[in-house]
Amino acid sequence: MINIIHASENNLKRVSLQIPKRKITVFTGVSGSGKSSLCLDTIAAESRRELNETFPSFVQQYLPKYGRPKVERIENMPVTIVIDQKKPSSNSRSTVGTYTDIQPLLRLLFSRVGQPFVGYSDSFSFNHPAGSCPRCAGLGEIRELDIHKLVDFDKSLNDEDTIHYIAFGKGGWRWIRYAHSGLFDLDKKIKDYSPEELELFLYSPQIKLKNPPSNWPKTAKYEGLVPRMYRSIINSEEGLLHAAAINPMLTMGTCPDCGGTRLNEKIRSCRINGKNIAEVDDMPISEVMNFISAINNPLAVDIQRELAKRLQALCDIGLGYLSLSRGTGTLSGGEAQRIKIAKYINSALTDMAYVLDEPSVGLHPQDIIRLKRSLQHLRDHGNTILIVEHHREIIAMAEHIVDMGPAAGSHGGEIMYEGDYQGLLQSNTITGRMLRSSTAIKSEVRTPKGFEHIENATLHNLKHVSVDIPLGVLTVIAGVAGSGKSSLMEVFQQQCPKETIFIGQKNIGINLRSTPATYLNISDTIRKLFAKANNSNIQQFSFNSKGACPACEGKGVIVSDMAFMESIETVCDVCGGTRYNAETLQYLYKGKNIAEVMDMTVEEAIAFFEGESFQPQLQALNKVGLGYLHLNQAMTTLSGGELQRVKLASYLHRKGEIFIIDEPTDGLHLDDVRKLLALFNEMTDTGNTLILIEHSLDVIKQADYLIELGPGGGEAGGELLFCGTPREMLSCEKSVTRPYMNA
């Protein structure tokens, strides 16, 4: 057993429990109940911190920093690996093949078996000079400079701002190289240059001037504007430094020399069974398996076995539709997480603890079956699996369940139930009650107020899809991961004559000082209330201004730099972490100081600020299930689903709009899904059109209209399988979702 004694991190209330090793334990409970605080912020953080302390001090400075969690002690703790949904580096040179270590094996295979022989394995890498395309340097894309965005052809070199880049302005050191060359009339407009003058000005290679003017440097060479921009700015460190100024002048395009394959012609000439390495990289992984197994050469046997093992793990977890050439930056959070799971399945390490944060996110019920098999495989290898999860099927597969609650935020942080699945079903917790109930298929559906027709859509993997999107109703776009749901919505957004509102889970423009109060623009109003009540200045109540604690400057913590040791972060002992100075904390409004008010949850603030003008903003946050957030909580601590619902809250007052919402139930407890469904119905009843990209069967069953794409992902998807009401889906033989509708 992993023995945890008195954990009080975040909202945990001195929690003590025992978790069985070499079993699958699932942590359940409503959003904000303390699941992640226990699993990630206590168990995983303490394991990583103690593991880091085994390294020398010099090495520790380069490792991630983990603070000491608030827990009395943890006994029998294994080394813990967190498999989260953070994407691997979005480096343009990082692909699915390189990240999974499949690409090096594939390169080795081609160097041994490919004909003609063109070099050893490194030569087949687009990151190696011997293999990369010389024109795009192995990126597959080239950045073309739009000369009309750089140069104003209606001006002369003597005018201001003719060339729109640093130091090319009149008198600048870069401008001098053209003005002092003696080659151009400085008062002549660029558009009036002769073809010879224009060629010399824009495209001349480096040349030594024959009879330069006296003010021309003796050793300098003249170079046309375009090659100079590429050489010294676009393809240099300066280009990265001034990307904001450079990027608007550049257009990205597929490299014409390598066709986007990243590899040079010599490497592409080497083939196995008629395919070169770039063509294999572009295949779906499921097809790569067939290609590998068809190779009949004794030199390939060992490599075939290793490749098959890695490729099979990706197929087993439902990622067979991806290609090895797919950039890691283009993966969804769920895809990135499943790639990590597949990577660890083949690891020789055992007796590890793997912590997974909602691995079911973005998965169709069909894919859930594959995920369950992969997690069981990881456990059978002798590992402990800890999962934070809301999905019915994942909870049902658990050998041990820890249900947190009873509610969110300060109302949570307690263990409501511990035991097996059958015991949870019979319990009286929110999770137990929700698992016992099943959602009925909607019988009375709304009638669409019209349709927006999409004809012959072919974006990404869509195969000439023609479909009518209903307006004025609640529509769900269903289908397995990678089936083309997001692509269809992209086409719809481009074609729809009315503006659409897309609410995804990407960053909503937040920074370290963003809080729910600042995002909803209510911080200043609260400060004004304090200023008016105390006849004081509004700046007095800001920790970024006059109200800041002098010791920590409004940060609430003191960071001590320990040279080669890890920096130590301690709560400021002057302000006690409130961020405000003593004078500010003396001022009260309704018996509370500014720090106490800003630390309230949204629910508490609704009661405290009854009748104030910003009640609708607070009520909107509560309606989307975020009443447990604190007004001063850093937005950087929120999950993608929570950020998405904060964004949704800011639109609740709108009517007659078309909303496209990407997987809104991600990270939501079954009870929260029920509340969100009620909100979506309310929004639809007030005249909005809602289109949800969604996998949750509870939501699919309650839609007015369903559109399903599939049958598979990637190349195996992109077809229209069904459109109609949920009840009509029950008789659709082609539907991949239909078998799960009666669950």
BAVO-921106 format. One record per residue (C-alpha): x, y, z. Coordinates in nm, 3 decimals. Layout:
N
X, Y, Z
...
//
This chain:
743
0.000, 0.000, 0.000
0.098, 0.362, -0.062
0.020, 0.518, 0.275
-0.073, 0.889, 0.281
-0.102, 1.056, 0.621
-0.273, 1.396, 0.669
-0.260, 1.559, 0.326
-0.382, 1.920, 0.328
-0.262, 2.055, -0.008
-0.500, 2.314, -0.158
-0.853, 2.224, -0.033
-0.768, 1.879, 0.115
-0.886, 1.847, 0.476
-0.610, 1.640, 0.644
-0.682, 1.343, 0.417
-0.534, 1.003, 0.511
-0.574, 0.692, 0.293
-0.407, 0.378, 0.162
-0.376, 0.309, -0.212
-0.309, -0.049, -0.330
0.007, -0.100, -0.536
0.003, -0.281, -0.874
-0.370, -0.206, -0.911
-0.577, 0.050, -1.105
-0.712, 0.318, -0.869
-0.953, 0.580, -1.003
-1.011, 0.914, -0.824
-1.363, 1.048, -0.882
-1.566, 1.347, -0.763
-1.705, 1.675, -0.895
-1.471, 1.931, -1.054
-1.271, 2.108, -0.784
-1.335, 1.840, -0.518
-0.964, 1.770, -0.459
-0.886, 1.478, -0.694
-0.592, 1.650, -0.865
-0.478, 1.802, -0.534
-0.442, 1.451, -0.390
-0.319, 1.264, -0.696
-0.103, 1.519, -0.878
-0.019, 1.795, -0.629
0.051, 1.559, -0.336
0.152, 1.207, -0.448
0.319, 1.291, -0.782
0.476, 1.616, -0.657
0.632, 1.452, -0.349
0.765, 1.158, -0.552
0.924, 1.389, -0.810
1.066, 1.617, -0.539
1.228, 1.327, -0.352
1.359, 1.176, -0.676
1.519, 1.510, -0.771
1.690, 1.526, -0.432
1.886, 1.210, -0.519
2.078, 1.409, -0.781
2.381, 1.629, -0.699
2.304, 1.996, -0.626
2.467, 2.100, -0.954
2.226, 1.878, -1.153
1.922, 1.985, -0.948
1.942, 2.342, -1.076
1.855, 2.214, -1.426
1.561, 1.996, -1.314
1.197, 2.109, -1.282
1.121, 2.261, -0.941
0.863, 2.090, -0.718
0.768, 2.249, -0.388
0.712, 2.037, -0.079
0.339, 1.948, -0.069
0.141, 1.996, 0.252
0.137, 1.638, 0.377
0.262, 1.494, 0.706
0.424, 1.197, 0.533
0.385, 0.941, 0.253
0.507, 0.584, 0.309
0.602, 0.317, 0.050
0.595, 0.562, -0.237
0.708, 0.438, -0.581
0.878, 0.654, -0.843
0.590, 0.836, -1.013
0.552, 0.935, -1.378
0.278, 1.182, -1.472
0.117, 1.116, -1.810
-0.063, 1.446, -1.863
-0.216, 1.616, -2.163
0.062, 1.867, -2.216
0.187, 1.843, -2.571
0.549, 1.751, -2.636
0.762, 2.037, -2.770
0.593, 2.202, -3.068
0.937, 2.231, -3.226
0.896, 2.225, -3.606
1.145, 1.935, -3.618
0.949, 1.718, -3.371
0.715, 1.461, -3.528
0.519, 1.159, -3.405
0.800, 0.944, -3.551
1.083, 1.126, -3.371
0.893, 1.156, -3.040
0.807, 0.783, -3.022
1.159, 0.671, -3.128
1.008, 0.492, -3.429
1.188, 0.720, -3.677
1.546, 0.610, -3.580
1.444, 0.244, -3.631
1.287, 0.327, -3.966
1.605, 0.507, -4.073
1.811, 0.204, -3.973
1.578, -0.020, -4.174
1.619, 0.188, -4.491
1.998, 0.207, -4.452
2.016, -0.176, -4.429
1.752, -0.288, -4.676
1.674, 0.009, -4.905
1.797, 0.014, -5.265
2.011, 0.175, -5.392
2.233, 0.221, -5.087
2.263, 0.596, -5.026
2.418, 0.614, -4.679
2.396, 0.504, -4.319
2.097, 0.563, -4.089
2.181, 0.925, -3.998
2.167, 1.015, -4.367
1.791, 0.940, -4.367
1.725, 1.209, -4.106
1.584, 1.545, -4.212
1.774, 1.690, -3.916
2.110, 1.578, -4.062
2.296, 1.772, -4.335
2.339, 1.452, -4.540
1.961, 1.394, -4.551
1.791, 1.732, -4.528
1.662, 1.920, -4.829
1.913, 2.204, -4.889
1.643, 2.458, -4.979
1.423, 2.427, -4.667
1.694, 2.286, -4.435
1.475, 1.988, -4.346
1.163, 2.184, -4.241
0.947, 2.092, -4.540
0.827, 2.452, -4.560
0.982, 2.770, -4.688
0.912, 3.121, -4.574
0.862, 3.347, -4.873
0.916, 3.721, -4.826
0.635, 3.938, -4.963
0.840, 4.224, -5.106
0.536, 4.456, -5.123
0.491, 4.424, -4.745
0.857, 4.512, -4.693
0.893, 4.797, -4.947
0.657, 5.088, -5.020
0.700, 5.119, -5.400
0.527, 5.461, -5.398
0.816, 5.614, -5.202
1.182, 5.693, -5.271
1.485, 5.604, -5.058
1.490, 5.965, -4.934
1.136, 5.930, -4.793
1.067, 5.809, -4.439
0.969, 5.446, -4.380
1.019, 5.321, -4.737
1.161, 4.990, -4.616
0.956, 4.862, -4.321
1.223, 4.710, -4.100
1.463, 4.819, -3.826
1.750, 5.049, -3.935
1.630, 5.068, -4.299
1.466, 5.405, -4.227
1.628, 5.720, -4.369
1.968, 5.769, -4.204
1.971, 5.420, -4.051
2.285, 5.207, -4.078
2.117, 4.957, -4.310
1.969, 5.235, -4.526
2.321, 5.378, -4.575
2.427, 5.063, -4.771
2.177, 5.158, -5.045
2.181, 5.538, -5.022
2.565, 5.562, -5.024
2.619, 5.300, -5.297
2.587, 5.555, -5.577
2.366, 5.310, -5.769
2.030, 5.483, -5.721
1.860, 5.821, -5.753
1.750, 5.873, -5.391
1.453, 6.093, -5.491
1.319, 5.849, -5.751
1.018, 5.639, -5.647
1.092, 5.266, -5.634
0.805, 5.195, -5.879
0.980, 5.421, -6.136
1.309, 5.221, -6.130
1.408, 5.061, -6.461
1.398, 4.675, -6.467
1.781, 4.676, -6.431
1.773, 4.914, -6.132
1.495, 4.713, -5.964
1.686, 4.386, -6.013
1.999, 4.547, -5.865
1.809, 4.700, -5.571
1.613, 4.388, -5.481
1.798, 4.075, -5.597
2.168, 4.143, -5.658
2.405, 3.890, -5.497
2.699, 4.028, -5.297
2.924, 4.229, -5.533
3.223, 4.460, -5.495
3.144, 4.805, -5.635
3.380, 4.921, -5.915
3.375, 5.298, -5.856
3.196, 5.357, -5.525
3.144, 5.708, -5.379
3.398, 5.831, -5.121
3.159, 5.770, -4.829
3.128, 5.398, -4.916
3.327, 5.173, -4.672
3.642, 5.036, -4.845
3.590, 4.665, -4.767
3.210, 4.659, -4.793
3.018, 4.461, -5.054
2.684, 4.560, -5.199
2.393, 4.313, -5.163
2.034, 4.329, -5.289
1.758, 4.381, -5.033
1.594, 4.035, -5.063
1.905, 3.813, -5.027
2.021, 4.041, -4.746
1.690, 4.002, -4.560
1.711, 3.621, -4.588
2.080, 3.595, -4.498
2.118, 3.838, -4.211
1.763, 3.863, -4.073
1.504, 3.594, -4.164
1.740, 3.295, -4.136
1.934, 3.428, -3.837
1.892, 3.480, -3.462
1.769, 3.831, -3.536
1.468, 3.685, -3.719
1.367, 3.498, -3.403
1.424, 3.806, -3.187
1.210, 4.028, -3.409
0.957, 3.763, -3.519
0.664, 3.998, -3.449
0.797, 4.246, -3.709
0.915, 3.984, -3.962
0.632, 3.727, -3.965
0.361, 3.953, -4.117
0.590, 3.997, -4.421
0.633, 3.621, -4.470
0.405, 3.358, -4.621
0.457, 2.989, -4.545
0.450, 2.741, -4.829
0.544, 2.382, -4.907
0.906, 2.357, -5.020
0.897, 2.307, -5.402
1.228, 2.115, -5.406
1.132, 1.834, -5.164
0.752, 1.863, -5.187
0.730, 1.898, -4.808
0.907, 1.565, -4.743
1.203, 1.750, -4.579
1.452, 1.511, -4.744
1.685, 1.565, -5.042
1.650, 1.389, -5.376
1.932, 1.140, -5.314
1.768, 1.005, -4.993
1.427, 0.992, -5.161
1.572, 0.771, -5.436
1.627, 0.485, -5.185
1.325, 0.253, -5.175
1.190, -0.061, -5.009
0.913, -0.238, -5.204
0.865, 0.076, -5.413
0.831, 0.320, -5.119
1.086, 0.574, -4.995
1.112, 0.673, -4.627
0.913, 0.996, -4.676
0.621, 0.807, -4.831
0.622, 0.559, -4.540
0.623, 0.851, -4.291
0.312, 0.994, -4.458
0.112, 0.667, -4.429
-0.134, 0.614, -4.142
0.044, 0.408, -3.871
-0.194, 0.115, -3.933
-0.068, 0.099, -4.296
0.297, 0.134, -4.187
0.248, -0.192, -3.992
0.141, -0.370, -4.313
0.438, -0.222, -4.502
0.685, -0.339, -4.233
0.543, -0.693, -4.212
0.564, -0.734, -4.593
0.944, -0.684, -4.600
1.118, -1.015, -4.668
1.488, -0.965, -4.598
1.698, -1.139, -4.328
1.873, -0.807, -4.251
1.538, -0.656, -4.147
1.415, -0.921, -3.899
1.538, -0.760, -3.571
1.424, -0.411, -3.673
1.085, -0.540, -3.794
1.018, -0.691, -3.451
1.103, -0.367, -3.264
0.906, -0.151, -3.506
0.601, -0.379, -3.490
0.601, -0.358, -3.109
0.601, 0.024, -3.106
0.354, 0.063, -3.394
0.115, -0.195, -3.243
0.108, -0.002, -2.912
-0.007, 0.313, -3.098
-0.275, 0.117, -3.290
-0.396, -0.056, -2.974
-0.460, 0.277, -2.804
-0.655, 0.409, -3.105
-0.392, 0.623, -3.279
-0.354, 0.412, -3.594
-0.491, 0.702, -3.800
-0.191, 0.928, -3.722
0.108, 0.945, -3.956
0.471, 0.940, -3.838
0.531, 1.273, -4.020
0.258, 1.450, -3.815
0.409, 1.742, -3.618
0.374, 1.701, -3.240
0.252, 2.061, -3.216
-0.061, 1.970, -3.416
-0.174, 1.695, -3.175
-0.465, 1.745, -2.936
-0.403, 1.711, -2.561
-0.571, 1.369, -2.559
-0.363, 1.244, -2.855
-0.041, 1.365, -2.689
-0.137, 1.183, -2.368
-0.214, 0.857, -2.550
0.118, 0.870, -2.738
0.291, 0.892, -2.399
0.093, 0.589, -2.273
0.195, 0.390, -2.582
0.558, 0.490, -2.524
0.555, 0.364, -2.163
0.380, 0.036, -2.251
0.705, -0.082, -2.414
0.924, 0.042, -2.127
1.132, -0.215, -1.938
1.074, -0.023, -1.613
0.847, -0.188, -1.357
0.713, -0.109, -1.007
0.643, 0.248, -1.121
0.335, 0.456, -1.043
0.172, 0.619, -1.345
-0.060, 0.915, -1.279
-0.305, 0.991, -1.561
-0.520, 1.302, -1.574
-0.847, 1.226, -1.756
-0.714, 0.992, -2.029
-1.067, 0.953, -2.173
-1.072, 1.316, -2.295
-1.156, 1.342, -2.666
-1.235, 0.971, -2.696
-1.535, 0.808, -2.861
-1.686, 0.510, -2.669
-1.522, 0.277, -2.924
-1.179, 0.423, -2.843
-1.242, 0.388, -2.467
-1.229, 0.008, -2.504
-0.879, 0.034, -2.656
-0.766, 0.276, -2.385
-0.884, 0.036, -2.111
-0.681, -0.249, -2.266
-0.367, -0.031, -2.278
-0.404, 0.076, -1.912
-0.453, -0.287, -1.805
-0.142, -0.383, -2.004
0.055, -0.114, -1.817
-0.072, -0.249, -1.483
0.004, -0.612, -1.578
0.366, -0.511, -1.630
0.383, -0.464, -1.252
0.291, -0.097, -1.221
0.052, 0.109, -1.006
-0.201, 0.310, -1.210
-0.365, 0.621, -1.058
-0.632, 0.786, -1.273
-0.824, 1.113, -1.223
-1.139, 1.043, -1.423
-1.513, 1.107, -1.476
-1.592, 0.860, -1.754
-1.838, 0.584, -1.658
-1.639, 0.308, -1.835
-1.302, 0.401, -1.683
-1.456, 0.421, -1.333
-1.613, 0.077, -1.389
-1.274, -0.082, -1.474
-1.113, 0.037, -1.146
-1.001, -0.215, -0.884
-1.007, 0.059, -0.619
-1.198, 0.388, -0.617
-1.146, 0.703, -0.410
-1.447, 0.938, -0.438
-1.376, 1.299, -0.331
-1.628, 1.561, -0.224
-1.885, 1.638, -0.113
-1.872, 1.946, -0.339
-1.609, 2.175, -0.494
-1.348, 2.416, -0.357
-1.376, 2.482, 0.016
-1.681, 2.250, 0.023
-1.467, 1.957, -0.096
-1.137, 1.797, 0.001
-1.284, 1.500, 0.192
-1.299, 1.130, 0.106
-1.665, 1.037, 0.054
-1.608, 0.675, -0.043
-1.322, 0.423, -0.072
-1.363, 0.073, -0.213
-1.466, -0.118, -0.524
-1.705, -0.022, -0.806
-2.005, -0.217, -0.675
-1.973, -0.041, -0.340
-1.965, 0.300, -0.514
-2.281, 0.213, -0.710
-2.464, 0.143, -0.384
-2.325, 0.449, -0.203
-2.515, 0.774, -0.150
-2.241, 1.001, -0.292
-2.311, 1.228, -0.592
-2.093, 1.000, -0.807
-2.275, 0.686, -0.690
-2.617, 0.840, -0.760
-2.513, 0.963, -1.107
-2.363, 0.625, -1.203
-2.689, 0.451, -1.107
-2.890, 0.679, -1.335
-2.873, 0.665, -1.715
-2.967, 0.939, -1.959
-3.274, 0.874, -2.173
-3.270, 0.931, -2.547
-3.448, 1.259, -2.628
-3.790, 1.195, -2.777
-3.928, 1.551, -2.819
-3.676, 1.738, -3.032
-3.680, 2.101, -3.147
-3.761, 2.178, -3.511
-3.474, 2.355, -3.698
-3.543, 2.715, -3.804
-3.347, 2.657, -4.123
-3.033, 2.489, -4.254
-2.688, 2.596, -4.371
-2.584, 2.368, -4.658
-2.227, 2.245, -4.695
-2.146, 2.103, -5.039
-1.861, 1.868, -5.127
-1.629, 1.953, -4.832
-1.275, 1.814, -4.879
-1.073, 1.990, -4.607
-0.810, 1.763, -4.447
-0.954, 1.408, -4.449
-1.315, 1.498, -4.545
-1.425, 1.290, -4.845
-1.659, 1.515, -5.047
-1.900, 1.560, -4.755
-2.232, 1.730, -4.831
-2.456, 1.796, -4.531
-2.717, 2.040, -4.394
-2.631, 2.201, -4.058
-2.955, 2.288, -3.870
-3.004, 2.632, -3.715
-3.188, 2.720, -3.393
-3.140, 2.377, -3.232
-2.885, 2.183, -3.024
-2.670, 1.978, -3.265
-2.392, 1.733, -3.175
-2.115, 1.641, -3.419
-2.013, 1.285, -3.326
-1.751, 1.036, -3.444
-1.428, 0.868, -3.335
-1.111, 1.073, -3.272
-0.968, 1.199, -3.604
-1.289, 1.132, -3.801
-1.315, 1.490, -3.936
-1.549, 1.660, -3.686
-1.329, 1.970, -3.636
-1.256, 1.986, -4.011
-1.629, 1.995, -4.088
-1.679, 2.278, -3.839
-1.386, 2.466, -3.994
-1.560, 2.447, -4.335
-1.889, 2.556, -4.173
-1.722, 2.859, -4.013
-1.568, 2.962, -4.346
-1.897, 2.928, -4.539
-2.150, 3.050, -4.282
-2.277, 3.397, -4.386
-2.339, 3.487, -4.019
-2.049, 3.528, -3.778
-1.993, 3.227, -3.552
-1.857, 3.214, -3.196
-1.605, 2.932, -3.148
-1.533, 2.830, -2.789
-1.240, 2.590, -2.769
-1.003, 2.494, -2.490
-0.704, 2.691, -2.610
-0.551, 2.973, -2.404
-0.801, 3.259, -2.363
-0.542, 3.536, -2.334
-0.430, 3.495, -1.975
-0.111, 3.575, -1.787
0.029, 3.516, -1.439
-0.169, 3.808, -1.291
-0.501, 3.708, -1.457
-0.775, 3.598, -1.217
-1.151, 3.536, -1.262
-1.205, 3.884, -1.115
-0.975, 4.055, -1.371
-1.105, 3.845, -1.664
-1.467, 3.945, -1.588
-1.363, 4.309, -1.528
-1.501, 4.326, -1.175
-1.175, 4.396, -0.982
-1.193, 4.772, -1.033
-1.560, 4.783, -0.931
-1.479, 4.600, -0.605
-1.189, 4.841, -0.537
-1.423, 5.137, -0.600
-1.666, 5.000, -0.341
-1.381, 4.985, -0.086
-1.257, 5.333, -0.182
-1.605, 5.485, -0.149
-1.677, 5.311, 0.185
-1.346, 5.430, 0.333
-1.320, 5.769, 0.157
-0.988, 5.657, 0.010
-0.806, 5.625, -0.324
-0.884, 5.326, -0.554
-0.506, 5.254, -0.593
-0.496, 5.184, -0.219
-0.676, 4.854, -0.285
-0.454, 4.722, -0.565
-0.160, 4.491, -0.486
0.000, 4.617, -0.809
-0.004, 4.973, -0.678
-0.027, 5.159, -0.343
-0.178, 4.863, -0.161
0.116, 4.626, -0.224
0.302, 4.466, 0.066
0.648, 4.633, 0.077
0.827, 4.304, 0.149
0.696, 4.085, -0.138
0.585, 4.371, -0.370
0.236, 4.226, -0.402
0.342, 3.872, -0.500
0.245, 3.710, -0.169
0.562, 3.497, -0.169
0.934, 3.556, -0.121
1.163, 3.370, -0.362
1.511, 3.304, -0.219
1.781, 3.230, -0.477
2.004, 2.953, -0.339
2.270, 2.963, -0.616
2.325, 2.597, -0.717
2.044, 2.476, -0.491
1.675, 2.493, -0.579
1.517, 2.836, -0.521
1.306, 2.838, -0.207
0.960, 2.995, -0.226
0.811, 3.092, 0.108
0.489, 3.268, 0.201
0.565, 3.632, 0.282
0.575, 3.660, 0.662
0.496, 4.034, 0.652
0.157, 4.008, 0.475
0.095, 3.636, 0.535
0.048, 3.580, 0.161
-0.238, 3.831, 0.127
-0.021, 4.056, -0.102
-0.150, 4.375, 0.070
0.022, 4.610, 0.316
-0.098, 4.655, 0.676
-0.257, 4.995, 0.611
-0.476, 4.858, 0.330
-0.594, 4.564, 0.540
-0.729, 4.805, 0.807
-0.996, 4.932, 0.565
-1.318, 4.729, 0.570
-1.625, 4.689, 0.352
-1.921, 4.511, 0.511
-1.687, 4.395, 0.788
-1.424, 4.238, 0.558
-1.090, 4.364, 0.422
-0.992, 4.354, 0.053
-0.781, 4.035, 0.094
-1.071, 3.847, 0.254
-1.312, 3.961, -0.016
-1.081, 3.872, -0.308
-1.024, 3.526, -0.156
-1.398, 3.451, -0.167
-1.531, 3.184, -0.402
-1.771, 3.296, -0.675
-2.059, 3.141, -0.473
-1.962, 3.337, -0.161
-1.921, 3.659, -0.364
-2.275, 3.621, -0.509
-2.421, 3.632, -0.158
-2.180, 3.903, -0.032
-2.235, 4.142, -0.327
-2.612, 4.099, -0.354
-2.765, 4.378, -0.560
-2.436, 4.501, -0.713
-2.406, 4.574, -1.086
-2.164, 4.287, -1.150
-2.399, 4.015, -1.019
-2.472, 3.887, -1.376
-2.099, 3.814, -1.435
-2.077, 3.618, -1.108
-2.403, 3.434, -1.179
-2.275, 3.339, -1.526
-1.964, 3.175, -1.374
-2.187, 2.987, -1.131
-2.416, 2.871, -1.414
-2.125, 2.710, -1.604
-2.031, 2.517, -1.288
-1.741, 2.734, -1.171
-1.890, 2.865, -0.846
-1.598, 2.705, -0.656
-1.331, 2.929, -0.816
-1.180, 3.201, -0.596
-1.196, 3.559, -0.727
-0.817, 3.591, -0.685
-0.727, 3.245, -0.822
-0.453, 3.255, -1.090
-0.606, 3.167, -1.429
-0.285, 2.978, -1.509
-0.395, 2.712, -1.254
-0.719, 2.634, -1.444
-0.759, 2.332, -1.673
-0.846, 2.367, -2.043
-1.209, 2.275, -1.967
-1.231, 2.534, -1.687
-1.084, 2.806, -1.912
-1.335, 2.708, -2.180
-1.624, 2.749, -1.935
-1.489, 3.087, -1.815
-1.499, 3.195, -2.180
-1.850, 3.052, -2.221
-1.963, 3.247, -1.912
-1.866, 3.575, -2.082
-2.109, 3.497, -2.370
-2.417, 3.384, -2.174
-2.596, 3.717, -2.221
-2.587, 3.686, -2.604
-2.896, 3.586, -2.805
-2.946, 3.479, -3.168
-2.583, 3.367, -3.206
-2.425, 3.055, -3.359
-2.199, 2.884, -3.104
-1.952, 2.607, -3.192
-1.823, 2.449, -2.870
-1.540, 2.195, -2.878
-1.586, 1.908, -2.629
-1.740, 2.114, -2.345
-1.780, 1.814, -2.111
-1.403, 1.748, -2.091
-1.304, 1.720, -1.724
-1.664, 1.731, -1.600
-1.828, 1.506, -1.342
-2.154, 1.344, -1.454
-2.347, 1.581, -1.226
-2.173, 1.883, -1.384
-2.253, 1.745, -1.733
-2.622, 1.740, -1.633
-2.601, 2.105, -1.520
-2.417, 2.207, -1.839
-2.681, 2.035, -2.053
-2.951, 2.236, -1.874
-2.754, 2.553, -1.953
-2.717, 2.455, -2.322
-3.091, 2.394, -2.347
-3.156, 2.733, -2.188
-2.920, 2.901, -2.440
-3.095, 2.724, -2.731
-3.440, 2.826, -2.601
-3.333, 3.194, -2.605
-3.274, 3.176, -2.983
-2.913, 3.059, -3.014
-2.781, 2.782, -3.239
-2.552, 2.542, -3.051
-2.322, 2.299, -3.230
-2.120, 2.078, -2.996
-1.824, 1.860, -3.100
-1.875, 1.593, -2.837
-1.818, 1.228, -2.735
-2.026, 1.217, -2.416
-2.319, 0.976, -2.463
-2.519, 1.176, -2.205
-2.496, 1.481, -2.436
-2.539, 1.285, -2.762
-2.866, 1.129, -2.635
-3.004, 1.472, -2.542
-2.929, 1.647, -2.875
-3.201, 1.769, -3.112
-2.994, 1.665, -3.413
-2.689, 1.443, -3.469
-2.426, 1.446, -3.744
-2.180, 1.156, -3.732
-1.853, 1.127, -3.926
-1.628, 0.824, -3.959
-1.607, 0.530, -3.966
-1.243, 0.553, -3.849
-0.986, 0.828, -3.793
-0.750, 0.995, -4.041
-0.764, 0.837, -4.389
-1.019, 0.584, -4.258
-1.257, 0.867, -4.167
-1.400, 1.177, -4.332
-1.729, 1.017, -4.449
-2.082, 1.117, -4.348
-2.230, 0.818, -4.161
-2.553, 0.967, -4.026
-2.758, 1.281, -3.981
-3.090, 1.297, -3.800
-3.241, 1.275, -3.451
-3.091, 1.056, -3.172
-3.387, 0.815, -3.200
-3.334, 0.780, -3.577
-2.970, 0.685, -3.512
-3.087, 0.364, -3.340
-3.184, 0.221, -3.680
-2.868, 0.337, -3.867
-2.652, 0.032, -3.945
-2.353, 0.243, -4.059
-2.328, 0.437, -3.730
-2.025, 0.364, -3.509
-2.195, 0.538, -3.213
-2.529, 0.345, -3.235
-2.412, 0.032, -3.042
-2.339, 0.248, -2.736
-2.664, 0.450, -2.738
-2.854, 0.211, -2.510
-2.575, 0.200, -2.251
//
